[in-house]
Amino acid sequence: MKLLKIENNSGTYRKESGEHCPIDKITKEELLVLVNWTLNEDEVEIDEYDEDAIKNHAHQIIYKSIARKLHSLRQRRQEFIDESARLYLEDYEKYREATAGEQSTA
């Protein structure tokens, strides 16, 4: 799944619908979708930033920043997954202990 791509001298991002829109139109919610895909999808693609291929200066700045952050997140993907699992396990253990205590008093 291609999250960011460069086409027609512009940077674009993938919306949930699958269409690509200009990167300068991205919202917080759509950025969160890209983050979730980066963490949860097995295969994601991001066109490498190329200043010469993107003519719009605003697109250059936004694309470069988002691409860099998504690449970094992708590299740390397993770390995030492990940390999430650890946090859920701690909460699950607390819940299990609490429900076990309630059952023994009933």
Biopython code that builds the backbone (N, CA, C, O; Angstrom):
import numpy as np
from Bio.PDB.StructureBuilder import StructureBuilder

atoms = [
    (1, "MET", "N", (0.845, -1.159, 0.000)),
    (1, "MET", "CA", (0.000, 0.000, 0.000)),
    (1, "MET", "C", (0.901, 1.235, 0.000)),
    (1, "MET", "O", (1.754, 1.389, 0.874)),
    (2, "LYS", "N", (0.708, 2.095, -0.965)),
    (2, "LYS", "CA", (1.526, 3.299, -1.080)),
    (2, "LYS", "C", (0.862, 4.434, -0.313)),
    (2, "LYS", "O", (-0.218, 4.896, -0.680)),
    (3, "LEU", "N", (1.525, 4.884, 0.770)),
    (3, "LEU", "CA", (0.970, 5.924, 1.624)),
    (3, "LEU", "C", (1.255, 7.323, 1.093)),
    (3, "LEU", "O", (0.380, 8.190, 1.095)),
    (4, "LEU", "N", (2.478, 7.532, 0.641)),
    (4, "LEU", "CA", (2.878, 8.831, 0.084)),
    (4, "LEU", "C", (3.480, 8.596, -1.280)),
    (4, "LEU", "O", (4.260, 7.664, -1.478)),
    (5, "LYS", "N", (3.113, 9.452, -2.224)),
    (5, "LYS", "CA", (3.759, 9.328, -3.523)),
    (5, "LYS", "C", (3.919, 10.704, -4.158)),
    (5, "LYS", "O", (3.236, 11.668, -3.814)),
    (6, "ILE", "N", (4.840, 10.743, -5.086)),
    (6, "ILE", "CA", (5.110, 11.959, -5.832)),
    (6, "ILE", "C", (4.617, 11.726, -7.250)),
    (6, "ILE", "O", (5.042, 10.791, -7.929)),
    (7, "GLU", "N", (3.708, 12.598, -7.686)),
    (7, "GLU", "CA", (3.185, 12.498, -9.047)),
    (7, "GLU", "C", (2.809, 13.892, -9.532)),
    (7, "GLU", "O", (2.343, 14.731, -8.761)),
    (8, "ASN", "N", (3.016, 14.115, -10.797)),
    (8, "ASN", "CA", (2.685, 15.406, -11.412)),
    (8, "ASN", "C", (3.312, 16.584, -10.661)),
    (8, "ASN", "O", (2.670, 17.614, -10.455)),
    (9, "ASN", "N", (4.564, 16.419, -10.257)),
    (9, "ASN", "CA", (5.332, 17.457, -9.559)),
    (9, "ASN", "C", (4.744, 17.851, -8.210)),
    (9, "ASN", "O", (5.020, 18.944, -7.715)),
    (10, "SER", "N", (3.939, 16.978, -7.608)),
    (10, "SER", "CA", (3.318, 17.260, -6.319)),
    (10, "SER", "C", (3.464, 16.065, -5.387)),
    (10, "SER", "O", (3.598, 14.924, -5.830)),
    (11, "GLY", "N", (3.437, 16.346, -4.099)),
    (11, "GLY", "CA", (3.402, 15.299, -3.098)),
    (11, "GLY", "C", (1.952, 14.964, -2.787)),
    (11, "GLY", "O", (1.119, 15.862, -2.656)),
    (12, "THR", "N", (1.645, 13.673, -2.668)),
    (12, "THR", "CA", (0.282, 13.252, -2.361)),
    (12, "THR", "C", (0.291, 12.228, -1.233)),
    (12, "THR", "O", (1.306, 11.586, -0.964)),
    (13, "TYR", "N", (-0.860, 12.089, -0.579)),
    (13, "TYR", "CA", (-1.028, 11.082, 0.471)),
    (13, "TYR", "C", (-2.264, 10.256, 0.156)),
    (13, "TYR", "O", (-3.156, 10.701, -0.566)),
    (14, "ARG", "N", (-2.307, 9.058, 0.702)),
    (14, "ARG", "CA", (-3.436, 8.148, 0.477)),
    (14, "ARG", "C", (-4.505, 8.385, 1.535)),
    (14, "ARG", "O", (-4.222, 8.417, 2.732)),
    (15, "LYS", "N", (-5.720, 8.548, 1.073)),
    (15, "LYS", "CA", (-6.868, 8.665, 1.971)),
    (15, "LYS", "C", (-7.407, 7.267, 2.243)),
    (15, "LYS", "O", (-7.025, 6.309, 1.572)),
    (16, "GLU", "N", (-8.295, 7.149, 3.229)),
    (16, "GLU", "CA", (-8.894, 5.849, 3.546)),
    (16, "GLU", "C", (-9.630, 5.268, 2.350)),
    (16, "GLU", "O", (-9.708, 4.048, 2.202)),
    (17, "SER", "N", (-10.166, 6.121, 1.502)),
    (17, "SER", "CA", (-10.898, 5.665, 0.318)),
    (17, "SER", "C", (-9.971, 5.076, -0.736)),
    (17, "SER", "O", (-10.433, 4.414, -1.666)),
    (18, "GLY", "N", (-8.661, 5.311, -0.601)),
    (18, "GLY", "CA", (-7.694, 4.788, -1.557)),
    (18, "GLY", "C", (-7.202, 5.821, -2.552)),
    (18, "GLY", "O", (-6.191, 5.613, -3.222)),
    (19, "GLU", "N", (-7.915, 6.935, -2.649)),
    (19, "GLU", "CA", (-7.469, 7.969, -3.579)),
    (19, "GLU", "C", (-6.309, 8.756, -2.973)),
    (19, "GLU", "O", (-6.158, 8.821, -1.753)),
    (20, "HIS", "N", (-5.500, 9.346, -3.837)),
    (20, "HIS", "CA", (-4.386, 10.180, -3.392)),
    (20, "HIS", "C", (-4.750, 11.641, -3.580)),
    (20, "HIS", "O", (-5.260, 12.042, -4.626)),
    (21, "CYS", "N", (-4.477, 12.434, -2.541)),
    (21, "CYS", "CA", (-4.808, 13.856, -2.541)),
    (21, "CYS", "C", (-3.553, 14.667, -2.279)),
    (21, "CYS", "O", (-2.574, 14.132, -1.758)),
    (22, "PRO", "N", (-3.560, 15.959, -2.635)),
    (22, "PRO", "CA", (-2.390, 16.808, -2.396)),
    (22, "PRO", "C", (-2.015, 16.824, -0.914)),
    (22, "PRO", "O", (-2.879, 16.940, -0.045)),
    (23, "ILE", "N", (-0.747, 16.709, -0.647)),
    (23, "ILE", "CA", (-0.238, 16.594, 0.718)),
    (23, "ILE", "C", (-0.567, 17.812, 1.573)),
    (23, "ILE", "O", (-0.674, 17.694, 2.793)),
    (24, "ASP", "N", (-0.728, 18.973, 0.958)),
    (24, "ASP", "CA", (-1.018, 20.172, 1.751)),
    (24, "ASP", "C", (-2.470, 20.220, 2.220)),
    (24, "ASP", "O", (-2.847, 21.145, 2.940)),
    (25, "LYS", "N", (-3.289, 19.251, 1.833)),
    (25, "LYS", "CA", (-4.694, 19.181, 2.252)),
    (25, "LYS", "C", (-4.906, 18.181, 3.386)),
    (25, "LYS", "O", (-6.043, 17.981, 3.814)),
    (26, "ILE", "N", (-3.845, 17.547, 3.882)),
    (26, "ILE", "CA", (-3.973, 16.511, 4.895)),
    (26, "ILE", "C", (-4.483, 17.087, 6.213)),
    (26, "ILE", "O", (-4.096, 18.183, 6.619)),
    (27, "THR", "N", (-5.364, 16.325, 6.878)),
    (27, "THR", "CA", (-5.901, 16.717, 8.177)),
    (27, "THR", "C", (-5.239, 15.880, 9.270)),
    (27, "THR", "O", (-4.533, 14.914, 8.981)),
    (28, "LYS", "N", (-5.471, 16.258, 10.525)),
    (28, "LYS", "CA", (-4.942, 15.487, 11.649)),
    (28, "LYS", "C", (-5.467, 14.058, 11.613)),
    (28, "LYS", "O", (-4.724, 13.105, 11.851)),
    (29, "GLU", "N", (-6.739, 13.922, 11.317)),
    (29, "GLU", "CA", (-7.358, 12.595, 11.288)),
    (29, "GLU", "C", (-6.748, 11.725, 10.194)),
    (29, "GLU", "O", (-6.506, 10.536, 10.398)),
    (30, "GLU", "N", (-6.502, 12.327, 9.033)),
    (30, "GLU", "CA", (-5.917, 11.567, 7.923)),
    (30, "GLU", "C", (-4.458, 11.210, 8.216)),
    (30, "GLU", "O", (-3.978, 10.155, 7.801)),
    (31, "LEU", "N", (-3.770, 12.075, 8.917)),
    (31, "LEU", "CA", (-2.395, 11.776, 9.325)),
    (31, "LEU", "C", (-2.387, 10.604, 10.304)),
    (31, "LEU", "O", (-1.499, 9.753, 10.252)),
    (32, "LEU", "N", (-3.362, 10.562, 11.183)),
    (32, "LEU", "CA", (-3.463, 9.447, 12.120)),
    (32, "LEU", "C", (-3.720, 8.136, 11.387)),
    (32, "LEU", "O", (-3.205, 7.091, 11.783)),
    (33, "VAL", "N", (-4.516, 8.186, 10.319)),
    (33, "VAL", "CA", (-4.755, 6.987, 9.506)),
    (33, "VAL", "C", (-3.433, 6.502, 8.910)),
    (33, "VAL", "O", (-3.165, 5.300, 8.911)),
    (34, "LEU", "N", (-2.607, 7.415, 8.403)),
    (34, "LEU", "CA", (-1.299, 7.038, 7.848)),
    (34, "LEU", "C", (-0.424, 6.403, 8.929)),
    (34, "LEU", "O", (0.271, 5.421, 8.671)),
    (35, "VAL", "N", (-0.458, 6.963, 10.131)),
    (35, "VAL", "CA", (0.320, 6.403, 11.247)),
    (35, "VAL", "C", (-0.168, 4.998, 11.564)),
    (35, "VAL", "O", (0.643, 4.090, 11.748)),
    (36, "ASN", "N", (-1.472, 4.808, 11.631)),
    (36, "ASN", "CA", (-2.015, 3.477, 11.920)),
    (36, "ASN", "C", (-1.631, 2.469, 10.844)),
    (36, "ASN", "O", (-1.257, 1.338, 11.156)),
    (37, "TRP", "N", (-1.720, 2.871, 9.587)),
    (37, "TRP", "CA", (-1.303, 1.975, 8.514)),
    (37, "TRP", "C", (0.181, 1.647, 8.637)),
    (37, "TRP", "O", (0.586, 0.500, 8.445)),
    (38, "THR", "N", (0.988, 2.650, 8.957)),
    (38, "THR", "CA", (2.435, 2.441, 9.088)),
    (38, "THR", "C", (2.730, 1.402, 10.159)),
    (38, "THR", "O", (3.625, 0.572, 9.998)),
    (39, "LEU", "N", (1.978, 1.449, 11.247)),
    (39, "LEU", "CA", (2.208, 0.508, 12.341)),
    (39, "LEU", "C", (1.562, -0.856, 12.122)),
    (39, "LEU", "O", (2.086, -1.868, 12.588)),
    (40, "ASN", "N", (0.436, -0.896, 11.421)),
    (40, "ASN", "CA", (-0.348, -2.128, 11.373)),
    (40, "ASN", "C", (-0.282, -2.919, 10.074)),
    (40, "ASN", "O", (-0.530, -4.125, 10.085)),
    (41, "GLU", "N", (0.038, -2.291, 8.981)),
    (41, "GLU", "CA", (0.089, -2.997, 7.699)),
    (41, "GLU", "C", (1.440, -3.682, 7.524)),
    (41, "GLU", "O", (2.476, -3.150, 7.923)),
    (42, "ASP", "N", (1.413, -4.867, 6.922)),
    (42, "ASP", "CA", (2.657, -5.589, 6.687)),
    (42, "ASP", "C", (3.531, -4.908, 5.643)),
    (42, "ASP", "O", (4.755, -4.872, 5.770)),
    (43, "GLU", "N", (2.897, -4.371, 4.616)),
    (43, "GLU", "CA", (3.669, -3.730, 3.546)),
    (43, "GLU", "C", (3.113, -2.345, 3.268)),
    (43, "GLU", "O", (1.947, -2.189, 2.906)),
    (44, "VAL", "N", (3.961, -1.344, 3.442)),
    (44, "VAL", "CA", (3.617, 0.030, 3.070)),
    (44, "VAL", "C", (4.768, 0.602, 2.248)),
    (44, "VAL", "O", (5.925, 0.218, 2.417)),
    (45, "GLU", "N", (4.426, 1.522, 1.361)),
    (45, "GLU", "CA", (5.428, 2.168, 0.518)),
    (45, "GLU", "C", (5.304, 3.675, 0.649)),
    (45, "GLU", "O", (4.214, 4.221, 0.820)),
    (46, "ILE", "N", (6.440, 4.321, 0.564)),
    (46, "ILE", "CA", (6.509, 5.774, 0.574)),
    (46, "ILE", "C", (7.546, 6.163, -0.472)),
    (46, "ILE", "O", (8.703, 5.752, -0.395)),
    (47, "ASP", "N", (7.121, 6.961, -1.452)),
    (47, "ASP", "CA", (8.098, 7.447, -2.428)),
    (47, "ASP", "C", (9.149, 8.261, -1.702)),
    (47, "ASP", "O", (8.832, 9.088, -0.848)),
    (48, "GLU", "N", (10.399, 8.021, -2.048)),
    (48, "GLU", "CA", (11.502, 8.744, -1.442)),
    (48, "GLU", "C", (11.384, 10.229, -1.772)),
    (48, "GLU", "O", (11.082, 10.603, -2.905)),
    (49, "TYR", "N", (11.624, 11.065, -0.773)),
    (49, "TYR", "CA", (11.549, 12.512, -0.977)),
    (49, "TYR", "C", (12.563, 12.932, -2.033)),
    (49, "TYR", "O", (13.726, 12.529, -1.991)),
    (50, "ASP", "N", (12.112, 13.743, -2.973)),
    (50, "ASP", "CA", (12.967, 14.265, -4.036)),
    (50, "ASP", "C", (12.577, 15.714, -4.284)),
    (50, "ASP", "O", (11.543, 16.001, -4.888)),
    (51, "GLU", "N", (13.403, 16.602, -3.816)),
    (51, "GLU", "CA", (13.127, 18.037, -3.925)),
    (51, "GLU", "C", (12.893, 18.468, -5.365)),
    (51, "GLU", "O", (12.047, 19.323, -5.626)),
    (52, "ASP", "N", (13.631, 17.889, -6.298)),
    (52, "ASP", "CA", (13.485, 18.264, -7.707)),
    (52, "ASP", "C", (12.179, 17.760, -8.310)),
    (52, "ASP", "O", (11.681, 18.337, -9.277)),
    (53, "ALA", "N", (11.625, 16.698, -7.753)),
    (53, "ALA", "CA", (10.396, 16.119, -8.307)),
    (53, "ALA", "C", (9.145, 16.833, -7.801)),
    (53, "ALA", "O", (8.084, 16.737, -8.418)),
    (54, "ILE", "N", (9.262, 17.546, -6.686)),
    (54, "ILE", "CA", (8.135, 18.286, -6.120)),
    (54, "ILE", "C", (8.407, 19.772, -6.331)),
    (54, "ILE", "O", (9.345, 20.328, -5.759)),
    (55, "LYS", "N", (7.597, 20.397, -7.141)),
    (55, "LYS", "CA", (7.827, 21.813, -7.497)),
    (55, "LYS", "C", (7.244, 22.784, -6.475)),
    (55, "LYS", "O", (7.803, 23.860, -6.261)),
    (56, "ASN", "N", (6.134, 22.422, -5.843)),
    (56, "ASN", "CA", (5.477, 23.292, -4.876)),
    (56, "ASN", "C", (6.265, 23.271, -3.566)),
    (56, "ASN", "O", (6.476, 22.213, -2.973)),
    (57, "HIS", "N", (6.701, 24.464, -3.119)),
    (57, "HIS", "CA", (7.551, 24.545, -1.929)),
    (57, "HIS", "C", (6.819, 24.044, -0.672)),
    (57, "HIS", "O", (7.425, 23.378, 0.167)),
    (58, "ALA", "N", (5.530, 24.356, -0.538)),
    (58, "ALA", "CA", (4.765, 23.875, 0.615)),
    (58, "ALA", "C", (4.695, 22.350, 0.609)),
    (58, "ALA", "O", (4.825, 21.715, 1.656)),
    (59, "HIS", "N", (4.491, 21.765, -0.567)),
    (59, "HIS", "CA", (4.451, 20.303, -0.684)),
    (59, "HIS", "C", (5.805, 19.711, -0.290)),
    (59, "HIS", "O", (5.859, 18.668, 0.360)),
    (60, "GLN", "N", (6.892, 20.368, -0.679)),
    (60, "GLN", "CA", (8.228, 19.887, -0.331)),
    (60, "GLN", "C", (8.386, 19.780, 1.180)),
    (60, "GLN", "O", (8.823, 18.754, 1.701)),
    (61, "ILE", "N", (8.026, 20.850, 1.873)),
    (61, "ILE", "CA", (8.203, 20.901, 3.332)),
    (61, "ILE", "C", (7.333, 19.854, 4.022)),
    (61, "ILE", "O", (7.814, 19.104, 4.872)),
    (62, "ILE", "N", (6.067, 19.806, 3.660)),
    (62, "ILE", "CA", (5.129, 18.878, 4.306)),
    (62, "ILE", "C", (5.486, 17.429, 3.985)),
    (62, "ILE", "O", (5.536, 16.584, 4.879)),
    (63, "TYR", "N", (5.734, 17.147, 2.713)),
    (63, "TYR", "CA", (6.045, 15.782, 2.283)),
    (63, "TYR", "C", (7.314, 15.285, 2.978)),
    (63, "TYR", "O", (7.351, 14.172, 3.502)),
    (64, "LYS", "N", (8.336, 16.113, 2.976)),
    (64, "LYS", "CA", (9.616, 15.725, 3.582)),
    (64, "LYS", "C", (9.429, 15.397, 5.061)),
    (64, "LYS", "O", (9.960, 14.399, 5.550)),
    (65, "SER", "N", (8.683, 16.226, 5.767)),
    (65, "SER", "CA", (8.470, 16.022, 7.196)),
    (65, "SER", "C", (7.674, 14.751, 7.472)),
    (65, "SER", "O", (8.070, 13.939, 8.309)),
    (66, "ILE", "N", (6.566, 14.578, 6.780)),
    (66, "ILE", "CA", (5.724, 13.395, 7.011)),
    (66, "ILE", "C", (6.457, 12.124, 6.595)),
    (66, "ILE", "O", (6.413, 11.123, 7.310)),
    (67, "ALA", "N", (7.125, 12.154, 5.456)),
    (67, "ALA", "CA", (7.858, 10.975, 4.982)),
    (67, "ALA", "C", (8.934, 10.568, 5.987)),
    (67, "ALA", "O", (9.096, 9.386, 6.290)),
    (68, "ARG", "N", (9.653, 11.541, 6.491)),
    (68, "ARG", "CA", (10.721, 11.265, 7.462)),
    (68, "ARG", "C", (10.148, 10.634, 8.731)),
    (68, "ARG", "O", (10.695, 9.662, 9.252)),
    (69, "LYS", "N", (9.057, 11.189, 9.217)),
    (69, "LYS", "CA", (8.457, 10.671, 10.452)),
    (69, "LYS", "C", (7.854, 9.272, 10.253)),
    (69, "LYS", "O", (7.978, 8.417, 11.129)),
    (70, "LEU", "N", (7.211, 9.040, 9.122)),
    (70, "LEU", "CA", (6.649, 7.709, 8.866)),
    (70, "LEU", "C", (7.745, 6.666, 8.693)),
    (70, "LEU", "O", (7.595, 5.530, 9.143)),
    (71, "HIS", "N", (8.855, 7.044, 8.040)),
    (71, "HIS", "CA", (9.995, 6.117, 7.919)),
    (71, "HIS", "C", (10.528, 5.764, 9.301)),
    (71, "HIS", "O", (10.790, 4.595, 9.588)),
    (72, "SER", "N", (10.688, 6.758, 10.148)),
    (72, "SER", "CA", (11.189, 6.526, 11.500)),
    (72, "SER", "C", (10.237, 5.635, 12.291)),
    (72, "SER", "O", (10.667, 4.716, 12.987)),
    (73, "LEU", "N", (8.961, 5.912, 12.178)),
    (73, "LEU", "CA", (7.958, 5.106, 12.865)),
    (73, "LEU", "C", (7.989, 3.670, 12.367)),
    (73, "LEU", "O", (7.884, 2.733, 13.158)),
    (74, "ARG", "N", (8.131, 3.498, 11.080)),
    (74, "ARG", "CA", (8.172, 2.148, 10.496)),
    (74, "ARG", "C", (9.376, 1.371, 11.016)),
    (74, "ARG", "O", (9.284, 0.173, 11.281)),
    (75, "GLN", "N", (10.504, 2.061, 11.161)),
    (75, "GLN", "CA", (11.711, 1.399, 11.671)),
    (75, "GLN", "C", (11.541, 0.991, 13.133)),
    (75, "GLN", "O", (12.147, 0.020, 13.584)),
    (76, "ARG", "N", (10.720, 1.729, 13.867)),
    (76, "ARG", "CA", (10.503, 1.446, 15.280)),
    (76, "ARG", "C", (9.189, 0.697, 15.514)),
    (76, "ARG", "O", (8.709, 0.601, 16.643)),
    (77, "ARG", "N", (8.629, 0.179, 14.448)),
    (77, "ARG", "CA", (7.322, -0.482, 14.489)),
    (77, "ARG", "C", (7.260, -1.579, 15.548)),
    (77, "ARG", "O", (6.331, -1.591, 16.356)),
    (78, "GLN", "N", (8.206, -2.484, 15.566)),
    (78, "GLN", "CA", (8.188, -3.595, 16.512)),
    (78, "GLN", "C", (8.271, -3.095, 17.949)),
    (78, "GLN", "O", (7.641, -3.659, 18.843)),
    (79, "GLU", "N", (9.042, -2.045, 18.170)),
    (79, "GLU", "CA", (9.144, -1.449, 19.500)),
    (79, "GLU", "C", (7.763, -0.957, 19.974)),
    (79, "GLU", "O", (7.395, -1.180, 21.127)),
    (80, "PHE", "N", (7.010, -0.299, 19.102)),
    (80, "PHE", "CA", (5.667, 0.166, 19.445)),
    (80, "PHE", "C", (4.726, -1.005, 19.715)),
    (80, "PHE", "O", (3.943, -0.966, 20.664)),
    (81, "ILE", "N", (4.796, -2.028, 18.901)),
    (81, "ILE", "CA", (3.939, -3.202, 19.070)),
    (81, "ILE", "C", (4.235, -3.875, 20.408)),
    (81, "ILE", "O", (3.315, -4.232, 21.144)),
    (82, "ASP", "N", (5.522, -4.047, 20.722)),
    (82, "ASP", "CA", (5.914, -4.676, 21.980)),
    (82, "ASP", "C", (5.476, -3.846, 23.183)),
    (82, "ASP", "O", (4.999, -4.393, 24.177)),
    (83, "GLU", "N", (5.635, -2.532, 23.093)),
    (83, "GLU", "CA", (5.247, -1.648, 24.191)),
    (83, "GLU", "C", (3.736, -1.691, 24.404)),
    (83, "GLU", "O", (3.271, -1.729, 25.544)),
    (84, "SER", "N", (2.973, -1.684, 23.324)),
    (84, "SER", "CA", (1.514, -1.768, 23.431)),
    (84, "SER", "C", (1.101, -3.085, 24.081)),
    (84, "SER", "O", (0.228, -3.108, 24.948)),
    (85, "ALA", "N", (1.719, -4.159, 23.667)),
    (85, "ALA", "CA", (1.394, -5.474, 24.237)),
    (85, "ALA", "C", (1.716, -5.502, 25.730)),
    (85, "ALA", "O", (0.954, -6.061, 26.519)),
    (86, "ARG", "N", (2.823, -4.911, 26.114)),
    (86, "ARG", "CA", (3.220, -4.871, 27.525)),
    (86, "ARG", "C", (2.202, -4.079, 28.346)),
    (86, "ARG", "O", (1.812, -4.503, 29.434)),
    (87, "LEU", "N", (1.772, -2.922, 27.819)),
    (87, "LEU", "CA", (0.796, -2.103, 28.533)),
    (87, "LEU", "C", (-0.537, -2.829, 28.673)),
    (87, "LEU", "O", (-1.150, -2.798, 29.740)),
    (88, "TYR", "N", (-0.993, -3.482, 27.603)),
    (88, "TYR", "CA", (-2.239, -4.230, 27.662)),
    (88, "TYR", "C", (-2.125, -5.404, 28.628)),
    (88, "TYR", "O", (-3.081, -5.718, 29.337)),
    (89, "LEU", "N", (-0.975, -6.049, 28.660)),
    (89, "LEU", "CA", (-0.784, -7.172, 29.565)),
    (89, "LEU", "C", (-0.869, -6.710, 31.017)),
    (89, "LEU", "O", (-1.498, -7.371, 31.842)),
    (90, "GLU", "N", (-0.235, -5.572, 31.333)),
    (90, "GLU", "CA", (-0.302, -5.039, 32.697)),
    (90, "GLU", "C", (-1.745, -4.753, 33.087)),
    (90, "GLU", "O", (-2.172, -5.118, 34.182)),
    (91, "ASP", "N", (-2.502, -4.104, 32.205)),
    (91, "ASP", "CA", (-3.905, -3.801, 32.492)),
    (91, "ASP", "C", (-4.725, -5.078, 32.620)),
    (91, "ASP", "O", (-5.585, -5.179, 33.495)),
    (92, "TYR", "N", (-4.467, -6.045, 31.762)),
    (92, "TYR", "CA", (-5.179, -7.314, 31.828)),
    (92, "TYR", "C", (-4.915, -8.008, 33.162)),
    (92, "TYR", "O", (-5.842, -8.531, 33.781)),
    (93, "GLU", "N", (-3.660, -8.015, 33.608)),
    (93, "GLU", "CA", (-3.315, -8.655, 34.885)),
    (93, "GLU", "C", (-4.033, -7.974, 36.045)),
    (93, "GLU", "O", (-4.543, -8.644, 36.942)),
    (94, "LYS", "N", (-4.073, -6.630, 36.027)),
    (94, "LYS", "CA", (-4.780, -5.896, 37.084)),
    (94, "LYS", "C", (-6.258, -6.250, 37.069)),
    (94, "LYS", "O", (-6.852, -6.475, 38.124)),
    (95, "TYR", "N", (-6.854, -6.301, 35.890)),
    (95, "TYR", "CA", (-8.269, -6.630, 35.747)),
    (95, "TYR", "C", (-8.524, -8.055, 36.240)),
    (95, "TYR", "O", (-9.499, -8.303, 36.950)),
    (96, "ARG", "N", (-7.673, -8.967, 35.874)),
    (96, "ARG", "CA", (-7.834, -10.369, 36.271)),
    (96, "ARG", "C", (-7.748, -10.517, 37.782)),
    (96, "ARG", "O", (-8.527, -11.258, 38.383)),
    (97, "GLU", "N", (-6.800, -9.814, 38.398)),
    (97, "GLU", "CA", (-6.660, -9.856, 39.851)),
    (97, "GLU", "C", (-7.892, -9.266, 40.533)),
    (97, "GLU", "O", (-8.372, -9.797, 41.534)),
    (98, "ALA", "N", (-8.398, -8.164, 39.981)),
    (98, "ALA", "CA", (-9.579, -7.510, 40.565)),
    (98, "ALA", "C", (-10.801, -8.408, 40.457)),
    (98, "ALA", "O", (-11.566, -8.526, 41.414)),
    (99, "THR", "N", (-10.997, -9.041, 39.309)),
    (99, "THR", "CA", (-12.179, -9.910, 39.155)),
    (99, "THR", "C", (-12.029, -11.184, 39.960)),
    (99, "THR", "O", (-13.029, -11.739, 40.415)),
    (100, "ALA", "N", (-10.824, -11.657, 40.149)),
    (100, "ALA", "CA", (-10.611, -12.860, 40.972)),
    (100, "ALA", "C", (-10.935, -12.534, 42.421)),
    (100, "ALA", "O", (-11.497, -13.368, 43.131)),
    (101, "GLY", "N", (-10.594, -11.343, 42.866)),
    (101, "GLY", "CA", (-10.901, -10.926, 44.240)),
    (101, "GLY", "C", (-12.398, -10.769, 44.459)),
    (101, "GLY", "O", (-12.909, -11.098, 45.530)),
    (102, "GLU", "N", (-13.105, -10.267, 43.446)),
    (102, "GLU", "CA", (-14.558, -10.111, 43.547)),
    (102, "GLU", "C", (-15.252, -11.475, 43.603)),
    (102, "GLU", "O", (-16.234, -11.644, 44.325)),
    (103, "GLN", "N", (-14.748, -12.431, 42.850)),
    (103, "GLN", "CA", (-15.376, -13.757, 42.830)),
    (103, "GLN", "C", (-15.165, -14.495, 44.134)),
    (103, "GLN", "O", (-16.034, -15.255, 44.562)),
    (104, "SER", "N", (-14.023, -14.286, 44.774)),
    (104, "SER", "CA", (-13.756, -15.010, 46.024)),
    (104, "SER", "C", (-14.574, -14.443, 47.187)),
    (104, "SER", "O", (-14.792, -15.139, 48.179)),
    (105, "THR", "N", (-15.032, -13.186, 47.083)),
    (105, "THR", "CA", (-15.851, -12.609, 48.140)),
    (105, "THR", "C", (-17.333, -12.866, 47.926)),
    (105, "THR", "O", (-18.146, -12.591, 48.809)),
    (106, "ALA", "N", (-17.686, -13.387, 46.773)),
    (106, "ALA", "CA", (-19.109, -13.605, 46.471)),
    (106, "ALA", "C", (-19.628, -14.895, 47.030)),
    (106, "ALA", "O", (-20.805, -15.213, 46.856)),
]
sb = StructureBuilder()
sb.init_structure("model")
sb.init_model(0)
sb.init_chain("A")
sb.init_seg("    ")
for serial, (resi, resn, name, xyz) in enumerate(atoms, 1):
    if name == "N":
        sb.init_residue(resn, " ", resi, " ")
    sb.init_atom(name, np.array(xyz, "f"), 0.0, 1.0, " ", f" {name:<3s}", serial, name[0])
structure = sb.get_structure()
